């Protein structure tokens, strides 16, 4: 069995590498035709253009990996059936499902590798490529992540904040308005205003601060502070910093922290939640597509059905990519719950994959 496992693995990897490099060459040529004139018009040098396309490779690898795995399996299985190798395997008393078991291991390894690439290499490559194109080639100013204005923020205890302007370089706030509302009576029970605040020794120092409390709509308490360090603001400077990078430029934990900040500031994070879960769900597609090409190896050499199964496998794979994009868009717009939008295509095609696997003859 070890020799058979090694043979199946070597045949798959050989086909995989051929298709991978073919895909990479095709996509780079297409991208060069589409974007190279734009790069040259923007003033890119040869070295900058070359670096731009090298940094694009991780994205292309992650994007095309499911199709590459499927095509590799389809061609390998077609070859096994065409040369009667699958017949020899079964004649030796080994089922096709057992013979192809190493491919699921390869699919799992590829899924993990792609997930790690999406976690470490892809964010670095996309972030560097963005800076290269926008700042070094086009000459634009880098995005400023440390300044934010007109911030609305909902606290944890029916507190509603408005901040006029936050300066992340100095950790200061201008124009502060905090209202505490009784949700049953819909009345304000406390209101705190301040002209400014600055961050010092892990707490906010409010300047020109006024605190007022109300009962049944009537003011019962008022106090003015020229400066106070009372713990009146349930927020830290990191909560204000909006990351302007695209989600591709963030790893899993950075994106998760960014989502927490968005939700704390009362903003819609549906798009980011979908992208967070797709960092796990999309690489697993490389494992799921394996279910769709095993039946080809069990098809009779003279059967016309093998060609139809080959075509059906391609249709299923490209259908999966279309369904992923549709589901992703529905999640972005909150039509589907973000978590379902990320995982539903995998669950659907996993069920279809088991249906394909049942077609494999013993």
Secondary structure, DSSP 8 states (H G I E B T S, - for coil): -HHHHHHHHHHHHHHHHHHHHHHHHHHHHHHHHHHHHHHHHTT--HHHHHHHHHHHHHHHHHHHHHHHHHHHHHHHHHHHHHTTHHHHHHHTT--HHHHTHHHHHHHHHHHHHHHHIIIIIHHHHHHHHHHIIIIIIT-------SEEEEEEEE-SSSEEEEEEEEETTTTEEEEEEEEEEETTTTEEEEEEEEEEEEEETTEEEEEEEEEEEEETTEEEEEEEEEEE--S-----HHHH----S-GGGS-HHHHHHHHHHHHHTT---HHHHHHHHHHHHTTTHHHHGGGGTHHHHTS-TT-THHHHHHHHHHHHHHHHHHHHHHHHHHHHTTSS-HHHHHHHHHHHHHHHHHHHHHTS--
